[in-house]
Amino acid sequence: MLRFLVRAIGLVALAGAFAAAVMDGARSIANDTVSLTPVGAALAQLAPTKFAQLPGWAARISPKLWDPVLLDALYVPTCVALAVAGAILVALAAPARERRR
């Protein structure tokens, strides 16, 4: 059951990556320039109040967590971040292959 849930979340993340890539592609074609939506901008649109609390939450865990780690991660394009997360989750949920003798 857990394997099914992890695989389903991974597939939803891959579908979200595809949708983000299509939206970024359409925006890029319309503007005649490459424009990719960073994760930070997507999170700020989805949950603005929670996104505003993110620096304080990260500082409580570790002061160095916000500036070098999370701040750089928020600039990664959304389609890339979702594709990587989805691929990892799908790979983790893959059934073990039978050993050949």
PyMOL commands that set and color helices and strands:
alter all, ss='L'
color gray80, all
select helices_A, chain A and resi 2-31+39-46+48-61+63-73+78-92
alter helices_A, ss='H'
color red, helices_A
deselect
rebuild
show_as cartoon
